[in-house]
Amino acid sequence: PRFLAEKTAIPEGQSQVSVTLSEGVFMVREIAPYGFEPLEGEQIILIRAGETGSLTFTNPAQGCSPGFWQGGSGSPLWDSLNDQVDWPSSGGQGLGPPFSHTTLFNEVFAAVPELDGVSMMDLVGTGGGAPDYQKAARNVVAAYLNASWGMSFPYTPEGVAQLWADAVSDSNGMTYLEVHNLLGSANTPVDGFCPVGK
């Protein structure tokens, strides 16, 4: 096999990239950045004169559950707002987490009276509870941490906050239960994994 001397990266926000190769046999493998698991093995591609070929790499979904952020190895990563050691050393983006355990939910997200005085840690530690707003808020905290950490997560921090705001204001027909279901699925992807600490 011939080896392509250059690496080709897929820019953030794009799902594919094209590379023009001359005729030959090429070995292709994925090199994954920190926090991502590369696909196993290598693939051989034969390109004959005048032919084109394609190869698709699909990264599995990534998300960490509210339970991960509440206890175990997830909790120390955001126990202090100015923690410039644990968050970045785990692979997290930026200098530290977006908020800490003691930050009040209503100070960061669209406020609801039922959550006055309730901290971020109070919410991820609830196990969800019966009220839809509480289940949704629990998943909002975990999703915001996931999106801020920098994993391959389907929402941005701003997108997570907007979903919550839409439910609070009853905009776009969004309900607390829908936010809970959407973010709950993203936080615990069926065919994915939590990359923090991997």
Residue, then its C-alpha position, 0 to 999 in steps of 0.5 A: p500500500r501507498f501511504l498518504a503523507e498528509k492528514t486530512a481533517i474534517p472541519e468542525g460542523q462538517s460531515q465529510v471532506s474530499v481528498t483527490l488521490s492518484e491511482g494506487v492502493f491506499m491504507v486509510r485509518e482514523i486518528a481520533p482527537y482526545g476524547f474520541e475513540p477511533l474506529e478500529g482497524e484500517q481499510i484498504i482502498l484501490i483507486r484505478a485510473g479514472e475511478t473515484g472512491s469514498l470511505t465514511f467514518t462515523n463517530p459514535a454519539q457521545g454524552c455523559s448522564p446526569g449521574f456521571w456529573q453528580g458522582g464518581s469521576g464527573s463530580p470533581l470536574w465542576d466542583s469549583l467554577n475556577d477549576q483550571v486543573d481538573w476540567p482541562s486535564s480531563g480533556g474539557q475545553g476552556l479554562g474551567p467548567p461553565f458553572s459549579h455545583t453551588t451555582l443556582f440554576n435560575e442564575v444561568f438558565a431561564a428562571v422558573p419559581e419552582l427552582d428558586g434556590v436550587s443549585m446545579m448539583d441539587l438537580v443532577g442529584t435528584g434522580g429526576g423526580a416526578p415534576d416534568y420541569q425538574k426532570a428537564a432541568r436535571n438533563v439541562v445541567a448535564a447537557y450543558l456540561n456535555a456541550s461545554w466539555g467539547m465532546s461530540f454532542p448534538y447540542t451547543p451550550e447555547g442550544v441547550a439553554q434555548l431548549w430550556a427557555d422555549a419550554v419556560s416560555d412555551s415557545n415553539g410548542m416545546t414542553y418540559l417533558e420534550v426537553h427532558n426526552l430530547l436531552g435525556s437521549a443525548n446525554t445517554p446515547v444508545d450506541g454511544f459512550c461518555p468520553v470524559g476520562k477515557 
